Amino acid sequence: MLNSITLEALRALDAIDQKGSFAAAANSLHKVPSALTYTIKKLEDDIGSPLFDRSQHRAQLTPSGKLVLEQGREILKATDRMMESVQQLESGWERHLRIARDTMIPCDPVFNTIQDFNKLGQPLDITLSVEALGGGWDALHSKRADIIIGATGELPKGLFKTMPMAEVSAAFVVAKDHPLAEFEGELSSKDLEPYTSIVIPDTSQLLPARSAGLFTSRNTIRVDNVEAKIKAQLMGFGVGFLPRHLIKEHLACGDLIEKQCYLPRPPIMMYIAWRADQEGKALKWFANALGATNWKAIL
């Protein structure tokens, strides 16, 4: 009967698929292989369909097995979410926190904050991700992140809590060997048009995408983070704006040369932000710790 299907059986099926064999799965679950074989056989009897094709040297999932595994994983995820919610309700500490940083934010301050949190001895699974432009607000809006470091642009009203960090300024730069390196004066759109631009696209998935510092160019190279953009411009692939705090050394040694550009690019304020309806102790700890970081010195 379908109501006989247990979470233990679904976890066994998931482990076999993840580990590639009954023996490896049994080891990961701290069981003997015979116990795992019995669990899967009982699951097959309960469902009334074989989950594995055992005619080959290595057992392969049948179409029924794939279906049970796919939907079983959704059940396991829902169960884990339920348990996390219960644990948070009882203790106030969430079990999982998703932290996203804008690509202009260096990772070291984030890692230092995590290191400080680990000293508390409080169990917490942390997922780190990177966003660009409006992607930070979008990550909070779509609930793929719990807290964002370096959100920019217009502040949504009512939905989020925010802390100001520091203003970030950008410089329009070219590599020392780029044809524009010797250009004198302010670059116009006509001056830039023959050259390739290096851009980081907005990572928004639901909210409207934003753009910054775009100009008409012969070609465009899109990269997914600021480190790649800096590398591409150092190699002379193209030109564009880069955050000053990340290229200070390159400007000082002359590898990158700043140019005046017709495009306005005033400094922008960055914010730490999180959803106003979140009450977890881990989120509050990180919000306070990140808010106390000396971002003006970093940025």
TASULWO-V17155 format. One record per pair of residues at least 4 apart in sequence whose C-alpha atoms are under 6 Angstrom apart, sorted by the first residue. I is the first residue (numbers start at 1). J is the second residue. D is the distance in Angstrom with one decimal. If there is no record, write none. Layout:
BEGIN
[[I,J,D] [I,J,D]]
END
This chain:
BEGIN
[[1,46,5.0] [9,39,5.9] [10,72,5.9] [15,19,5.8] [15,25,5.0] [16,20,5.6] [16,21,5.4] [16,22,5.6] [16,25,4.9] [19,24,5.7] [19,25,5.5] [22,26,6.0] [23,33,5.5] [26,30,6.0] [26,31,4.9] [26,32,5.7] [26,33,5.3] [27,31,6.0] [44,48,5.7] [44,49,5.5] [44,50,5.4] [51,61,5.7] [51,62,5.3] [51,64,5.8] [51,65,3.9] [52,59,5.8] [52,60,5.2] [52,61,4.4] [52,62,5.2] [53,59,5.5] [53,60,5.1] [53,62,5.9] [54,59,4.7] [61,65,5.1] [61,66,6.0] [68,72,5.5] [69,73,6.0] [88,92,4.6] [88,93,5.0] [88,94,4.9] [92,280,5.7] [92,281,5.7] [93,280,5.5] [93,281,5.0] [93,282,5.8] [94,280,5.7] [95,124,4.9] [95,125,6.0] [96,124,5.5] [96,125,4.5] [96,126,5.8] [97,126,5.0] [98,126,5.8] [98,127,4.7] [98,145,4.9] [98,146,5.1] [99,128,5.0] [99,145,5.8] [99,147,5.2] [99,148,6.0] [100,128,5.7] [100,129,4.6] [100,130,5.3] [100,148,4.8] [101,130,5.0] [101,148,5.5] [101,149,4.5] [101,150,6.0] [102,130,5.7] [102,131,4.8] [102,132,5.4] [102,150,5.1] [103,130,5.8] [103,131,5.9] [103,132,5.7] [103,225,5.7] [103,226,5.8] [131,135,5.1] [131,136,5.6] [131,203,5.8] [132,202,5.2] [132,203,5.4] [133,202,5.2] [134,204,5.9] [134,210,5.9] [135,139,5.9] [135,202,6.0] [135,203,4.5] [135,204,4.2] [136,148,5.9] [136,151,5.3] [138,142,5.9] [138,204,5.3] [138,207,5.7] [139,143,5.9] [139,144,5.1] [139,145,5.2] [140,145,5.3] [146,274,5.9] [147,273,5.7] [147,274,4.5] [148,272,5.7] [148,273,5.3] [149,272,4.6] [150,270,4.8] [150,271,5.0] [150,272,5.8] [151,270,5.4] [151,271,5.0] [152,270,5.0] [159,276,5.8] [160,274,5.4] [160,275,4.3] [160,276,4.6] [161,273,5.6] [161,274,5.5] [161,276,5.3] [162,272,5.5] [162,273,4.3] [163,271,5.4] [163,272,5.1] [164,271,4.5] [165,270,5.5] [165,271,5.2] [165,295,5.7] [166,269,5.7] [166,270,5.8] [166,295,5.9] [166,296,5.2] [167,267,5.9] [167,268,5.2] [167,269,4.2] [168,267,5.3] [168,268,5.4] [169,243,6.0] [169,267,4.3] [170,241,5.8] [170,242,5.2] [170,243,4.2] [170,244,5.2] [171,241,5.2] [171,242,5.5] [172,240,5.4] [172,241,4.2] [172,258,5.6] [172,259,5.6] [173,257,5.3] [173,258,4.3] [173,259,5.8] [174,239,5.3] [174,256,5.6] [174,257,5.4] [175,234,5.2] [175,236,5.3] [175,255,5.9] [175,256,4.6] [176,181,5.7] [176,255,5.3] [176,256,5.6] [178,236,5.6] [186,260,4.6] [186,261,5.2] [187,191,5.7] [187,261,4.7] [187,262,5.9] [188,262,5.4] [193,216,5.5] [193,217,4.2] [193,218,5.9] [194,217,6.0] [194,218,5.3] [195,217,5.7] [195,218,5.6] [196,217,5.7] [196,218,5.7] [196,219,4.6] [196,220,5.5] [196,238,4.6] [197,220,4.9] [197,238,5.0] [197,239,5.1] [197,240,6.0] [198,220,6.0] [198,221,4.9] [198,222,6.0] [198,238,5.6] [198,239,5.9] [198,240,5.9] [199,222,5.0] [200,222,5.7] [200,223,5.3] [200,224,5.7] [202,209,5.6] [202,210,6.0] [204,209,5.7] [232,237,5.5] [233,237,5.6] [233,238,5.4] [233,239,5.8] [244,248,6.0] [245,299,5.5] [250,255,5.1] [250,256,5.5] [251,256,5.1] [286,290,5.8] [287,291,5.9] [295,299,5.7]]
END
